[in-house]
């Protein structure tokens, strides 16, 4: 069904992620979080184009575009996943996921268009909610934040409804 | 600790290291894979929820030990219930269309998923920037004000030792994991 068997038990992977989050809180005073980093990276790109004018935007004034702990975290994720993939011999360039291909088409253009649109919804939604599945779903919920629990529930409600509509089941 | 926390260069290095470990774990857990994520949303496969709940249980119990000893501080996010619902549902739509989230998409790119890179990362940055551009109008219309649950955690309200509250919560979560088996 998946065409892919995860290398580790989810309980082990999840449990160690949980320990990692405690380490991050201890050593960096920051829990695991991802969505803000994409905002900062896009802010840095805007800075390259329009210089310091980007800081006139009140949101970028709040979330200064800079290469900080969070941005380095995202860069780290890319490398960490790469190492795991190479070490396990599962690295492969993939343009279209097999589940998508079996349901829709093996043309890359439709997939890329939907991926961009999906990404836009994620960008807007994560900024509006103030976090994503890592920041709210894992870190926020484990810190017993009510708004994080509600955000996480909303992620899945929206996701499940959309998935069923898209895959027409 | 204060010195370590405020040293920006050291923190950049630590962020990279923690990210590398995080990415490794996300990949080992299988959640950097589109099929696994979509099959979770289609309720055919529960890897995503298993990983998230396992992480939550461990971190929550760990906080219960470390917080009273002041070894760590917690950082509940600012926000509001309304923002969580609106943003959350929008995020959910994107989650199902894209098939990755901001954390797992970085892992997907690292394991070779080009639809994550050219499609998803581009879209997430466009969307984030779009929100930033519309932010002042939303803020003026008070559409995104924080409420009294901003930066609120139940850990702040505990009269007794946190474990007294979090052990039962962990038991419920473990029971949910058992039911999903």
Interface residues (C-beta under 8 A of the other chain):
Chain A: X1 X2 X3 X4 X5 X6 X7 X8 X10 X11 X12 X13 X14 X15 X16 X17 X18 X19 X20 X21 X22 X23 X24 X25 X26 X27 X28 X29 X30 X31 X32 X34 X35 X37 X38 X39 X41 X42 X43 X45 X46 X57 X58 X59 X60 X63 X67 X68 X69 X70 X71 X72 X73 X74 X75 X76 X77 X78 X79 X80 X81 X82 X83 X84 X85 X90 X91 X92 X93 X94 X95 X96 X97 X98 X99 X100 X108 X111 X112 X113 X114 X115 X116 X117 X118 X119 X120 X121 X122 X123 X124 X125 X126 X127 X128 X129 X130 X131 X132 X133 X134 X135 X136 X137 X138 X139 X140 X141 X142 X143 X144 X145 X146 X147 X148 X150 X151 X152 X153 X154 X155 X156 X157 X158 X159 X160 X161 X162 X163 X164 X166 X167 X169
Chain B: X4 X5 X8 X11 X12 X13 X14 X15 X16 X17 X18 X19 X20 X21 X22 X23 X24 X25 X26 X27 X28 X29 X30 X31 X32 X33 X34 X35 X36 X38 X39 X41 X42 X43 X44 X45 X47 X50 X51 X52 X53 X54 X55 X56 X57 X58 X59 X60 X62 X63 X66 X71 X72 X73 X74 X75 X76 X77 X78 X79 X80 X81 X83 X84 X85 X86 X87 X88 X89 X90 X91 X92 X93 X94 X95 X96 X97 X98 X99 X101 X102 X103 X104 X106 X107 X108 X109 X110 X111 X112 X113 X114 X115 X116 X118 X119 X120 X121 X122 X123 X124 X125 X126 X127 X128 X129 X130 X131 X132 X133 X135 X136 X139 X144 X149 X150 X152 X153 X154 X155 X166 X177
